């Protein structure tokens, strides 16, 4: 009896897997899209280290394409616009490479070398706590904590400096990338239609689901990436002007951190608060008027960014839940580091676009033929 019931049980399980498979991949469009996404993800993940210059050039070309598209409305030839926009990009690139980065590197080294002075100033204030709360903490515990913190920070500082020194060994690769990336950006812009047509011949034709997902992703990524870059630049410039006017030390370095902090929503603004206030405290002291001016200015900049700048720049961007954003940052940041963090939200829109389009598939479309 047991032997006779086995095929029946196996048939039930077989039908379950068959119905589940057809539920998630009900037609050829869904199967083709799922297969394409899987293959692209595997290729990007496995070749990310080798093709990082290509990915960087694609992101930069995507940013510049938005400017080119707006100028094309004035009926100017595309090739002329490409040359103008690329010349502007190259000027900014050289300015960043030859002027801004050396200054930021120098200020970073000075800040790291100033860590012992910062800790001594902080220890002087913290040592007042045992007198105020003698039952909660002792001077011995504070000394041990400050000693451990100082050793840890110095270790981090040495790691950064040694990494900078070690990067000199890869100078040849760096110089190669500095030439390759702008060159690829230019050709991506100049031969955009040619490259798209060439890639299109390798993709399946007549895929309405893939087309729907791509259109949604293209709009959302364009809105987000271009808006985020504009937010970084605006916040950096406003912060630099403000910190320079207040005569705050390391103004350029801190303003760059302010701009980059918006790449990591919720977390970045919190992290950048500490270096800004610590530098202001070491320079003037916590009870000084200058420290309060920096605190007020920093708070106003962050408030204007959240209340005014973000709604303007991201009015058409995708609305993701805070938990989804944090998960995307952790996941993609763990895979691809800085670029994973920067592109976490756009990549999350890909997932959302697929999930949104999936239930809207045409049920009358031809069913995928299987051997099940």
RODO-2510 file (C-alpha; in nm, 4 decimals, decimal comma):
residues 372
     n   res          X          Y          Z
     1     x     0,0000     0,0000     0,0000
     2     x     0,2823     0,2361     0,0869
     3     x     0,4496     0,1682    -0,2470
     4     x     0,1286     0,2420    -0,4403
     5     x     0,0739     0,5773    -0,2631
     6     x     0,4222     0,7110    -0,3418
     7     x     0,3537     0,8126    -0,7055
     8     x     0,0377     0,9922    -0,5947
     9     x     0,2302     1,1930    -0,3304
    10     x     0,5046     1,2666    -0,5814
    11     x     0,2434     1,3887    -0,8273
    12     x     0,1011     1,6302    -0,5717
    13     x     0,4444     1,7762    -0,4990
    14     x     0,5179     1,7918    -0,8705
    15     x     0,1995     1,9885    -0,9345
    16     x     0,2801     2,2256    -0,6510
    17     x     0,6202     2,3124    -0,7972
    18     x     0,4689     2,3395    -1,1428
    19     x     0,1979     2,5828    -1,0297
    20     x     0,4484     2,7855    -0,8276
    21     x     0,6809     2,8113    -1,1261
    22     x     0,3991     2,9230    -1,3566
    23     x     0,2734     3,1690    -1,0950
    24     x     0,6023     3,3577    -1,0729
    25     x     0,6979     3,3105    -1,4400
    26     x     0,3602     3,2951    -1,6152
    27     x     0,4846     3,3833    -1,9635
    28     x     0,7916     3,4211    -2,1792
    29     x     0,8276     3,7939    -2,1016
    30     x     0,8613     3,7275    -1,7296
    31     x     1,1076     3,4433    -1,7832
    32     x     1,3179     3,6511    -2,0251
    33     x     1,3292     3,9485    -1,7875
    34     x     1,4213     3,7324    -1,4867
    35     x     1,6966     3,5609    -1,6845
    36     x     1,8345     3,8938    -1,8146
    37     x     1,8423     4,0496    -1,4676
    38     x     2,0164     3,7436    -1,3231
    39     x     2,2820     3,7340    -1,5962
    40     x     2,3488     4,1099    -1,5744
    41     x     2,3786     4,0962    -1,1952
    42     x     2,6220     3,8036    -1,2069
    43     x     2,8364     3,9741    -1,4715
    44     x     2,8475     4,3060    -1,2857
    45     x     2,9227     4,1403    -0,9534
    46     x     3,1973     3,9148    -1,0891
    47     x     3,3606     4,1811    -1,3098
    48     x     3,3080     4,4889    -1,0916
    49     x     3,6778     4,5239    -1,0019
    50     x     3,7944     4,4912    -1,3611
    51     x     3,5236     4,7048    -1,5209
    52     x     3,4944     4,9732    -1,2516
    53     x     3,6328     5,2432    -1,4897
    54     x     3,3627     5,1461    -1,7409
    55     x     3,0881     5,1661    -1,4776
    56     x     3,2231     5,5029    -1,3617
    57     x     3,2242     5,6344    -1,7177
    58     x     2,8661     5,5123    -1,7699
    59     x     2,7474     5,6957    -1,4555
    60     x     2,9240     6,0173    -1,5595
    61     x     2,7890     5,9926    -1,9148
    62     x     2,4407     5,9372    -1,7722
    63     x     2,4741     6,2568    -1,5702
    64     x     2,5966     6,4607    -1,8652
    65     x     2,3288     6,3176    -2,0928
    66     x     2,0681     6,5012    -1,8872
    67     x     2,2385     6,8336    -1,9650
    68     x     2,2730     6,7426    -2,3329
    69     x     1,9040     6,6470    -2,3579
    70     x     1,7973     6,9852    -2,2194
    71     x     2,0233     7,1786    -2,4579
    72     x     1,9027     6,9705    -2,7546
    73     x     1,5623     7,1370    -2,7156
    74     x     1,7202     7,4501    -2,8643
    75     x     1,7658     7,2580    -3,1938
    76     x     2,1448     7,2654    -3,1794
    77     x     2,3354     6,9766    -3,3419
    78     x     2,4020     6,7005    -3,0916
    79     x     2,7695     6,6733    -3,1818
    80     x     2,8252     7,0427    -3,1056
    81     x     2,6441     7,0072    -2,7719
    82     x     2,8506     6,6997    -2,6846
    83     x     3,1754     6,8876    -2,7453
    84     x     3,0587     7,1853    -2,5335
    85     x     2,9334     6,9748    -2,2422
    86     x     3,2358     6,7468    -2,2485
    87     x     3,4704     7,0488    -2,2493
    88     x     3,2928     7,1799    -1,9393
    89     x     3,3172     6,8393    -1,7767
    90     x     3,6876     6,8120    -1,8587
    91     x     3,7522     7,1581    -1,7109
    92     x     3,5771     7,0615    -1,3861
    93     x     3,7608     6,7286    -1,3827
    94     x     4,1028     6,8978    -1,4144
    95     x     4,0086     7,1543    -1,1486
    96     x     3,9064     6,8752    -0,9126
    97     x     4,2175     6,6705    -0,9838
    98     x     4,4824     6,9431    -0,9692
    99     x     4,3406     7,1895    -0,7150
   100     x     4,0670     7,0510    -0,4898
   101     x     4,1992     6,7004    -0,4222
   102     x     4,5508     6,8166    -0,3156
   103     x     4,3983     7,0713    -0,0748
   104     x     4,1561     6,8155     0,0689
   105     x     4,4375     6,5608     0,1088
   106     x     4,6544     6,8146     0,2893
   107     x     4,3737     6,9144     0,5254
   108     x     4,2988     6,5483     0,5948
   109     x     4,6620     6,4831     0,6922
   110     x     4,6655     6,7932     0,9150
   111     x     4,3431     6,6852     1,0851
   112     x     4,4789     6,3355     1,1509
   113     x     4,8004     6,4767     1,2916
   114     x     4,5929     6,7012     1,5179
   115     x     4,4033     6,4099     1,6738
   116     x     4,6146     6,4084     1,9968
   117     x     4,5360     6,7768     2,0568
   118     x     4,1678     6,7133     1,9954
   119     x     4,1658     6,4271     2,2438
   120     x     4,3520     6,6316     2,5057
   121     x     4,0951     6,9101     2,4764
   122     x     3,8098     6,6613     2,5028
   123     x     3,9734     6,4894     2,7994
   124     x     4,0029     6,8221     2,9820
   125     x     3,6257     6,8696     2,9572
   126     x     3,5396     6,5083     3,0329
   127     x     3,7578     6,5047     3,3450
   128     x     3,5117     6,7466     3,5005
   129     x     3,2432     6,4758     3,5032
   130     x     3,3746     6,2872     3,8119
   131     x     3,3430     6,6083     4,0129
   132     x     2,9852     6,6552     3,8975
   133     x     2,8799     6,2873     3,9098
   134     x     3,1231     6,1142     4,1496
   135     x     2,8907     5,8155     4,2016
   136     x     2,8673     5,7327     3,8285
   137     x     3,2210     5,7642     3,6959
   138     x     3,5766     5,7992     3,8262
   139     x     3,8842     5,9729     3,6908
   140     x     4,0604     5,6385     3,6510
   141     x     3,7863     5,5024     3,4245
   142     x     3,7884     5,8176     3,2145
   143     x     4,1665     5,8003     3,1755
   144     x     4,1460     5,4384     3,0628
   145     x     3,8672     5,5177     2,8151
   146     x     4,0515     5,8184     2,6700
   147     x     4,3747     5,6194     2,6378
   148     x     4,1968     5,3402     2,4510
   149     x     4,0144     5,5905     2,2288
   150     x     4,3372     5,7748     2,1489
   151     x     4,5150     5,4534     2,0499
   152     x     4,2211     5,3483     1,8330
   153     x     4,1985     5,6841     1,6531
   154     x     4,5735     5,6967     1,5998
   155     x     4,5561     5,3460     1,4564
   156     x     4,2839     5,4576     1,2140
   157     x     4,4893     5,7637     1,1222
   158     x     4,7980     5,5556     1,0523
   159     x     4,5888     5,3199     0,8416
   160     x     4,4627     5,6105     0,6303
   161     x     4,8110     5,7557     0,5887
   162     x     4,9622     5,4185     0,5032
   163     x     4,6825     5,3568     0,2535
   164     x     4,7586     5,6917     0,0934
   165     x     5,1266     5,6011     0,0756
   166     x     5,0498     5,2565    -0,0624
   167     x     4,8315     5,4122    -0,3282
   168     x     5,1455     5,5660    -0,4752
   169     x     5,2443     5,2157    -0,5798
   170     x     4,9322     5,2008    -0,7948
   171     x     5,0008     5,5370    -0,9539
   172     x     5,0320     5,3847    -1,3001
   173     x     4,6845     5,2311    -1,2783
   174     x     4,5420     5,5551    -1,1420
   175     x     4,6891     5,7593    -1,4251
   176     x     4,5583     5,5053    -1,6753
   177     x     4,2068     5,5336    -1,5308
   178     x     4,2298     5,9136    -1,5354
   179     x     4,2818     5,8967    -1,9104
   180     x     4,0462     5,6089    -1,9847
   181     x     3,7397     5,7343    -1,7935
   182     x     3,7108     6,0777    -1,9648
   183     x     3,7802     5,9145    -2,3015
   184     x     3,5015     5,6590    -2,2503
   185     x     3,2651     5,9320    -2,1285
   186     x     3,3221     6,1227    -2,4515
   187     x     3,2549     5,8227    -2,6753
   188     x     2,9505     5,7169    -2,4707
   189     x     2,8044     6,0636    -2,5319
   190     x     2,9159     6,1013    -2,8927
   191     x     2,8137     5,7526    -3,0104
   192     x     2,5168     5,6996    -2,7781
   193     x     2,2682     5,5910    -3,0443
   194     x     2,5261     5,3733    -3,2208
   195     x     2,6141     5,1903    -2,8992
   196     x     2,2488     5,1445    -2,7992
   197     x     2,1640     5,0005    -3,1412
   198     x     2,4640     4,7678    -3,1207
   199     x     2,3599     4,6394    -2,7783
   200     x     1,9978     4,6121    -2,8885
   201     x     2,0797     4,3435    -3,1437
   202     x     2,1779     4,1084    -2,8593
   203     x     1,8544     4,1606    -2,6659
   204     x     1,5249     3,9785    -2,7297
   205     x     1,2741     4,1729    -2,9389
   206     x     0,9176     4,2536    -2,8448
   207     x     0,9406     4,2342    -2,4666
   208     x     0,6684     4,4662    -2,3258
   209     x     0,7453     4,3795    -1,9649
   210     x     1,1166     4,4550    -2,0024
   211     x     1,0316     4,7794    -2,1847
   212     x     0,7938     4,8871    -1,9070
   213     x     1,0504     4,8136    -1,6374
   214     x     1,3294     4,9900    -1,8288
   215     x     1,1224     5,3055    -1,8846
   216     x     1,0343     5,3232    -1,5152
   217     x     1,3924     5,2571    -1,4053
   218     x     1,5349     5,5065    -1,6546
   219     x     1,3113     5,7856    -1,5263
   220     x     1,3739     5,7107    -1,1605
   221     x     1,7507     5,6654    -1,1921
   222     x     1,7807     5,9830    -1,3984
   223     x     1,5840     6,1822    -1,1409
   224     x     1,7760     6,0394    -0,8496
   225     x     2,1355     6,0383    -0,9778
   226     x     2,1200     6,3834    -1,1331
   227     x     1,9301     6,5256    -0,8368
   228     x     2,1741     6,3690    -0,5902
   229     x     2,4767     6,5099    -0,7726
   230     x     2,3153     6,8544    -0,7770
   231     x     2,2429     6,8221    -0,4030
   232     x     2,6048     6,7236    -0,3304
   233     x     2,7422     7,0224    -0,5234
   234     x     2,4971     7,2745    -0,3762
   235     x     2,5481     7,1542    -0,0193
   236     x     2,9262     7,1548    -0,0650
   237     x     2,9345     7,5110    -0,2010
   238     x     2,6949     7,6502     0,0611
   239     x     2,8858     7,4764     0,3422
   240     x     3,2235     7,5940     0,2118
   241     x     3,1085     7,9558     0,1851
   242     x     2,9545     7,9409     0,5334
   243     x     3,2505     7,7724     0,7049
   244     x     3,4969     8,0044     0,5313
   245     x     3,2968     8,3088     0,6393
   246     x     3,3029     8,1795     0,9983
   247     x     3,6808     8,1153     0,9662
   248     x     3,6420     7,7492     1,0627
   249     x     3,9515     7,5327     1,0247
   250     x     3,9525     7,2663     0,7503
   251     x     3,6609     7,4452     0,5799
   252     x     3,7114     7,2746     0,2442
   253     x     3,7459     6,9255     0,3921
   254     x     3,4402     6,9667     0,6159
   255     x     3,2306     7,1121     0,3328
   256     x     3,3223     6,8160     0,1101
   257     x     3,2124     6,5823     0,3898
   258     x     2,8892     6,7793     0,4149
   259     x     2,8257     6,7318     0,0441
   260     x     2,9118     6,3622     0,0419
   261     x     2,7003     6,2999     0,3522
   262     x     2,3794     6,3212     0,1476
   263     x     2,4835     6,0114    -0,0459
   264     x     2,3938     5,8050     0,2614
   265     x     2,0418     5,9133     0,3669
   266     x     1,9762     5,9488     0,7408
   267     x     2,3195     5,8148     0,8344
   268     x     2,5482     6,0587     0,6540
   269     x     2,4061     6,3727     0,8155
   270     x     2,4518     6,2170     1,1593
   271     x     2,8103     6,1091     1,0977
   272     x     2,9283     6,4426     0,9548
   273     x     2,7957     6,6293     1,2591
   274     x     3,0793     6,5037     1,4792
   275     x     3,3807     6,6299     1,2793
   276     x     3,2188     6,9713     1,2236
   277     x     3,1399     7,0270     1,5904
   278     x     3,4679     6,8754     1,7130
   279     x     3,6751     7,1041     1,4909
   280     x     3,4722     7,4045     1,6067
   281     x     3,5107     7,2996     1,9696
   282     x     3,8893     7,2583     1,9454
   283     x     3,9240     7,5914     1,7669
   284     x     3,7048     7,8068     1,9946
   285     x     3,5669     7,6043     2,2857
   286     x     3,2113     7,4987     2,3540
   287     x     3,1138     7,8168     2,5412
   288     x     3,2295     8,0611     2,2737
   289     x     3,0024     8,2590     2,0430
   290     x     3,1854     8,1259     1,7361
   291     x     3,1012     7,7661     1,8326
   292     x     2,7339     7,8585     1,8604
   293     x     2,7463     8,0325     1,5215
   294     x     2,8857     7,7151     1,3607
   295     x     2,6220     7,5019     1,5352
   296     x     2,3404     7,7303     1,4212
   297     x     2,4751     7,7555     1,0653
   298     x     2,5174     7,3781     1,0419
   299     x     2,1621     7,3206     1,1700
   300     x     2,0177     7,5731     0,9234
   301     x     2,2013     7,4131     0,6286
   302     x     2,0770     7,0667     0,7206
   303     x     1,7220     7,1962     0,7723
   304     x     1,7166     7,3781     0,4378
   305     x     1,8512     7,0668     0,2688
   306     x     1,5715     6,8498     0,4076
   307     x     1,2870     7,1012     0,3860
   308     x     1,3667     7,2908     0,0658
   309     x     1,6395     7,1309    -0,1461
   310     x     1,5334     6,7644    -0,1332
   311     x     1,1656     6,8281    -0,2273
   312     x     1,2724     7,0454    -0,5222
   313     x     1,5367     6,8088    -0,6592
   314     x     1,3536     6,4823    -0,5934
   315     x     0,9915     6,5805    -0,6558
   316     x     0,9664     6,3144    -0,9284
   317     x     1,1975     6,0584    -0,7716
   318     x     1,0796     5,7270    -0,6407
   319     x     0,9316     5,7180    -0,2919
   320     x     1,0997     5,4408    -0,0956
   321     x     1,0399     5,3555     0,2663
   322     x     1,3212     5,4413     0,5092
   323     x     1,3722     5,0722     0,5940
   324     x     1,4035     4,9861     0,2235
   325     x     1,6628     5,2627     0,1774
   326     x     1,8729     5,1435     0,4720
   327     x     1,8594     4,7799     0,3561
   328     x     1,9584     4,8854     0,0029
   329     x     2,2533     5,0880     0,1363
   330     x     2,3765     4,7980     0,3483
   331     x     2,3335     4,5399     0,0722
   332     x     2,4744     4,7241    -0,2287
   333     x     2,7354     4,9057    -0,0194
   334     x     2,8603     4,5686     0,1004
   335     x     2,8859     4,4496    -0,2593
   336     x     3,0450     4,7503    -0,4324
   337     x     3,1651     4,9901    -0,1630
   338     x     3,1315     5,3630    -0,2398
   339     x     2,9552     5,3197    -0,5721
   340     x     2,7225     5,0662    -0,4149
   341     x     2,6240     5,3214    -0,1516
   342     x     2,5873     5,5976    -0,4119
   343     x     2,3732     5,3815    -0,6409
   344     x     2,1868     5,1961    -0,3652
   345     x     1,8614     5,3865    -0,4109
   346     x     1,8667     5,3751    -0,7946
   347     x     1,9333     5,0025    -0,7774
   348     x     1,6514     4,9678    -0,5278
   349     x     1,4236     5,1350    -0,7827
   350     x     1,5081     4,8550    -1,0243
   351     x     1,3763     4,6047    -0,7721
   352     x     1,0685     4,8162    -0,7062
   353     x     1,0019     4,8680    -1,0773
   354     x     1,0196     4,4932    -1,1389
   355     x     0,7895     4,4159    -0,8467
   356     x     0,5465     4,6875    -0,9533
   357     x     0,5330     4,5760    -1,3162
   358     x     0,5149     4,2035    -1,2405
   359     x     0,1433     4,1867    -1,1364
   360     x     0,0483     4,4104    -1,4330
   361     x     0,1560     4,1599    -1,6962
   362     x    -0,0901     4,0828    -1,9687
   363     x    -0,2573     3,7590    -1,8713
   364     x    -0,3502     3,6950    -2,2349
   365     x     0,0143     3,6886    -2,3373
   366     x     0,1409     3,3532    -2,4716
   367     x     0,2180     3,1144    -2,1891
   368     x     0,5758     2,9984    -2,1598
   369     x     0,6117     2,6447    -2,2850
   370     x     0,7758     2,4075    -2,0396
   371     x     0,8305     2,0344    -2,0196
   372     x     0,6701     2,0081    -1,6761
***
